[in-house]
Amino acid sequence: MGSFKSSVFILVLHLLEGALSNSLIQLNNNGYEGIVIAIDPNVPEDETLIQHIKDMVTQASPYLFEATEKRFYFKNVAILIPENWKTKPEYVRPKLETYNNADVLVAEPNPAGNDEPYTEQMGNCGEKGERIHFTPNFLTGKVASQYGSQGDVFCQGGSCTNKPCRIDTATGLYKEGCEFIPFEPQTEKASIMFSQSIGSVVEFCTEKNHNKEAPNPQNQKCNLRSTWEVIRDSEDFQKTTPMTTQPPAPTFSLLQIGQRIVCLVLDKSGSMSNGDRLKRLNQAGKLFLLQIVEQGSWVGMVTFDSAAHVQSELVQINGATERDALTKSLPTVASGGTSICSGLRSAFAVIRKKFSTDGSEIVLLTDGEDNTISSCFNEVKQSGAVIHTVALGPSAAKELEELSKMTGGLQTYASDQAQNNGLIDAFGALSSGNGAASQRAIQLESKGLTLQNNQWMNGTVLVDSTVGNDTLFLITWTTQLPQILLQDPSGKKHDSFVVDTNAKMAYLQIPGTAKVGPWSYSLQASSQTLTLTVTSRASSATLPPITVTSKMNKDTGKFPSPMAVYAKIHQGSLPILRATVTAVIESVNGKTVTLELLDNGAGADATKDDGIYSRYFTAYDTNGRYSVKVWALGGINAAGQRVTPQQNGAMYIPGWIENGEIKWNPPRPEISKNDLQGNQVCFSRTSSGGSFVASGVPQAPIPDLFPPCQITDLKANIHGYKFINLTWTAPGDDYDHGTAHKYIIRISASILDLRDKFNESLQVNTSDLIPKEANSKEVFVFTPENISFENGTDLFIAIQAVDKSNLKSEISNIVGVSLFIPPEAPPEIPTPSPPCPDINVNSTIPGLHILKIMWKWLGELQLSVALG
C-alpha cells in the first residue's frame, strides 16, 4: 500500500498543480491521459519493473479518485522502455513520448541507497511541477518499510536502549534527537500530503482541519492554505465536476525507444541571403551534423523555398564518412519564396521511405513569413513526429511556435546579431534526450565578439573530469580567417584546425579524452565578428556529467506579468551548489539583458540549495521573440549537496511501534565527500533556454508596473524574552531587481487576521529600516509595543515591500514567535546518552492536536505540526 499511496502524494503535486508546458498530460472527462513514465537507460533490464509500475498506477487511481471526492483518476499511461532492453512484440515505437517530456522518471538512486521519491518543483505553490522521480527499489517495494506500511522489512534497532523523549526546560520543546514513532495501527484519515504512509490516511487536509500555525513549508509557500484549498483553486478542479460512477481501470501502452530519426528542413528562400544567414546556417548545420547528432542516428535533409527539394535521403551515421557527406548537402544559394508546409510534407515523405514518422524528429529553420503554414497543422498532428523550430531573424513566421507546441519540440530563436552565436546555440541544443546521458553532447562554451584594429579575443574553457570525450572547438568569422592559438592545460599547442573558407569556420576535434583543466585560446582579427563554441561528451559511462538545463517558466509573456528564467545544474541527481550562473536574454530588437541567477530560496527561486538557479525577467523592450542563453561557471566552492529530505518528497518513517516494540528502519543515507567523486569541481557550461514570445509591451518609455516580489523566507526568533529578531532576503524595486523604497511590518495575535486583514493589523515602527539592494540579507530587531506579549503569548509577523511608485508586494510568509519563560527547576542528573534516539512513545496520530517535536526527518526544522 505504501508505495502507491506515496505515488499519489507526488503525482498530485505534479498533476493537480498543472503539468509542464512540454508534458503530454491532458484531463479528459475527469481522467488523466497521456501520462508518460520513463525508465532510465541506466536501469538494469528487469521486466518485473514494468508490472510494478502498472500495479502502482492501477492501485493509485481509485485511491486518488476517492481522495479528490470522485473528480480525478488515471485513464491511460505510456511506459517508455529503454532502447537497450530486449525488444518484444507488444513494445511499439513512441510518437511524441520522450524522456524530455516524461512526467515520471524511474532511475537508479544517486547516491546509492537514496530511494526517496520526490517531485522536482521549480516554481512556487500552485505552479507547475517538473517531474516525479522514483527508484526501482521504491517501485518494487524494497524500501516500503521506510516510506509505507507494506512488507516486513524492519530494522530491529540493535542493542541500544530506547526511552521516552524529554522536554528541554529552556525551550519547552522536546530535546534534540527526539524521534516521533507512530503506532502501526491508526484511525486518523488525514493528511495524504504529510503522512501518506499511515494505512488509515485517505484524505487531504482541508481548511477545517489544517493547522495554519504550523511553521512548515506548506504554510510558508501556500499562504496558510490547506492542500485541498490549493487543489480546489487549480485549473483542473475548476473545469470538472464529481463523477457519479466508478472510473475504469487505467490502460497502458508499452513504448520502446528506437534509433533516432532526424530530418533537417531548411529555408533557402531569397531572404536567407540577408545578413549572412545562409553562411550562419551552414555553420550551425555543420556543428549539428559533425558533432551533435549521435552515432547510429538516421539523418535526412530537405530544403525549401517556394517548393521543397530533397537534398539527402535518410542516411545512418556510422562515422565521419556519412557526417561529411551530409554537410555537403547544406544549401549554398538562397532564392525564391517561402513554403514551410512543402518542406514538412517532403520531410514526412523522406522518413516514410524507411520508417514510420512516429517518434521521428524534424528540425525546421525559417526566416520568412508564410501565411499558409496552418494548412498543414492537421498533417503534423497526425504524423506523430516531433518538430523543433528555429526562428531566424525578426520576420520568421509568427505561427512557427505552434508546430513545436503541438508536437512537444524545442522552440528557439536566433537574431541577426552574429556575435550572440544564437543560431549555433539553437542547433547545439538538439542533442537527443532519449539516449544515455553519456552519449549527449554538452556545450562547454559559446562566446562571440566583434573585434576592431587587430584586437584579441582571449579566454579559457574549463574541461572538468566529468566530460572530455569527443571534444570539439569550433570558430567562425565574418570576413577572413583569424589567427588561432589554442593551448591545453599542459601547455601543449593545438593547431590542426580543419578550415572551411566557404562556410567561414574552422574546427578541431580533440582525439581521445581532452585533458582536464583550463584550455586557453586567443583569436586575433580586425573589423569582424568571431565566435567560439566548444562541445564535449561525458568522460565515462558510469560517472554522470555535470549538466545545465535552462528554460523559461512560460512560452509566452504578457506585459506586465514577469517571466522567470531557471537553470538546473546537477551531476546525475545531485545538485551543484554555489555556481556562478548568468542568463542573457535577447529581444527581437537585438537588445540583451544580463541576469545573475540565484539559488537562494528568494524571489523567483522556490527552494534554496536545490541546484535550481532562478531570477525574474521584467526588462521587456518590445513585443515579439526573445531568446534565452545561460552560462554556468563552477569553482572551488561548487559542491554536491548532502542528501536532505525533499520538500516535495514522501515522508520518511524512522520506525514503527508494533506490539509495544519499536522496529527501526534503516537511517537515511548521507553522502561523504568521497561519494561525490570530486565534489569541488571547476566547470564551465552554456545552455540554450529556448525562446518565448512577449506581447502587450507598450512603446517607450515603458511605465513602472512591476512591484517588489513577495518575501518568502522571513524568519523570526526571540532574544532576551523581549526583542524579536527578523531576517529575510531583500526584494527589489521591480520584483527581485533594484532596491525597494520601504517596508511595512505588521503584527497580530491572530494568524488569520494578519493574513486576511493585514492593513488593519498593528504596524511596527520601521522609520530606521532602509531597504538594501535586492537579494541582500536584511536584519531588523524590534520590541513589540501596544500589544500584549507575556509568557505563553504567540505573535505573528508579516512584511510588505513598497517601491518608489507605491506599488506593493504580496504579503510575505507569516512567521510566529512564542514567548516561553522556563520555570526554575532543579538541575538534571546527567545520564549516559543512548546510541538510539529518544522516542515519543505516546504516538497515536493526534488529528488536530499540535505536536511540538523535533521532526528530524523533515530537515532539522523545529516544527509545530498538525497531521491533518
Order of alpha helices (4+ residues) and beta strands (2+ residues): alpha-beta-beta-beta-alpha-beta-beta-beta-beta-beta-alpha-alpha-beta-alpha-alpha-alpha-alpha-beta-beta-alpha-beta-beta-alpha-alpha-beta-alpha-beta-alpha-beta-alpha-beta-beta-beta-beta-beta-beta-beta-beta-beta-beta-beta-beta-beta-beta-beta-beta-beta-beta-beta-beta-beta-beta-beta-alpha-beta-beta-beta-beta-beta-beta-beta
